[in-house]
Amino acid sequence: MTEFINADDINDVILAAAANELEQMVDKMCELIGTPLEQTTELERQVMAAFGFGAVYGITHRDQLAEPQAHALSIRMLIKPFNYSEQQAVDFADDLIRVASDREVHPVMNTIIQRGIDGHRQFNQEDDEGLERNIQEILTAVQSQK
């Protein structure tokens, strides 16, 4: 008996792997900054989530995900590991997409997303030093703006 793998099953496997990769990256970021996610401030969590959205973009490009898959992956990342409610995650993902599409909407957040694209590359290349410097620079810059 021959089993067929359908496209939905393949997409589910790709999205599950991508979600796992994002969780590992967030865990690594928290390890590098020396603060567990549950001990970050709301501002730090938002910055790290925007940075993570840059990683979603990197994964989307690498794995050639369709727009709905990228959107679902963004929402999934905001729910787990960032612990936003479903509605918060949907709203935040929509904001991040808008910011990523138009730098003028929020130039600082757009820059954080762009740095997250670099951070994803650093994570995959196991460049912990570069990733730590990248996220620390952003957190320091944002905190000095308060």
N, C-alpha and C positions, 0 to 999 in steps of 0.2 A: 504494500500500500504506500503510495507516494503522498507526502504531506506538502502542502503548498504554504509558503509564507506570504501573507498579503502585505500590502504597503502600510496599512495601519499598524500591524505588528512591528514592522521595521521602524516606523516613526516613533512608536512607543518606546522601543529599545534605545533609539538615538536620544529622545527627550529625557529618558530616565538617566542615561549616562551623562548627559549634559547637566541635569539637575544635580547629580552626584558630584560632578566636577566643580560646579559652583559652590556647593556646600564645603567641599574640601578647600577651595580657594579662600572662602570666608573664614574657615577654621585656621588656615595658615596665616591670614591677615591678623586675626585676633592673637594668635601665638606670637607673631612678630612684633606687634605693638604692646604685648604684655597685658592685655585686658580682655577677659572673656566677654563675649557679645552681650550677655545679660547685665554686665557691669558698665557698658558704654552709656554715654548720655544720649538723649534723643537726637541731638545734632550730630554726634559721632556716628550713630546708627544710620541716619539719613545720608551722611557723606559716604559711609561704607557701602550703603545700598546703591547709591548713584555710581560709585566706583565699580560695584558688582554688575551694574547695568552695562557698563563698558565691556565687561567680560561676556555678558550675554550677546552683545554685538559681535565680539570676536568669535564666539561659538557659532552664532548664526551664519556669519560669513564662511567660516571654516567648514561647517557641516551642510551648508547650502539649505538652511531651513527657510520655510515659507514664512511670510509675515505673521499669520495666525499662530504658528509654532513658536516664533520668537516672542510674541505677546504672551502666550501661555507660559513660556519659560520664565519670562520676566515676573509675571504674577506669582508663579511657583516659588521663585527665589525670594520674593518679598514676604511671602507667607512662611516659607521654611528655607533658610534659617533665620530670617530677620523678624519673624513673629508678628507681622502686621496682620490685621484682620483681612478677610477676603475683600471687603469694600475698600479699606485703606489701600490694599495692594493694587486693586484695579485702578483706583484714582491716582496713586503714586506712579504706577506703570504708564498710565496715559500722560501724566506730566513729564515723565522722563522721555517718553517718545517725542513729545512736542518739543522739549528742550534739545534733544539730540538732532531733531530735524531743522531747528532754527536757533542758531547760536544767540540771536538777539533776545530771545524770550528770557533767557537766564544765563548770561555768559559764564558765571562762576560754575554753575552746575554743568554746563556744557563742557567746560574744561575738566571737571572731575570725571565726567563720562569718558572723555578722550584719554585721560590718564588711566582709567580703568581698562581701556583697550590695551594699553602698554602693560598694565599690571597683569592682565591675562596672559600675555606673551611671557612676561617674567615668571609667572607661576608655572607655566608649562615647561619653561627652560630651567626650572628649579633655581632661578636666580633670586634666592631669598634676600640677599643683601639689597639688590635693586628694588625688589617688591617692598621691602621694609622702608627704604628711603622714599619711595614713591608715595606710599600711603601716609607715612609720617609727615612728609612735606605738606600734603594736602590738609591733614588734620591740624597741623600747626598753623597754616595759613588761614583756615576757616575759623579756628578758635581765636586768632588774633583780630579777626574782623568783628567779633562780638562787641 
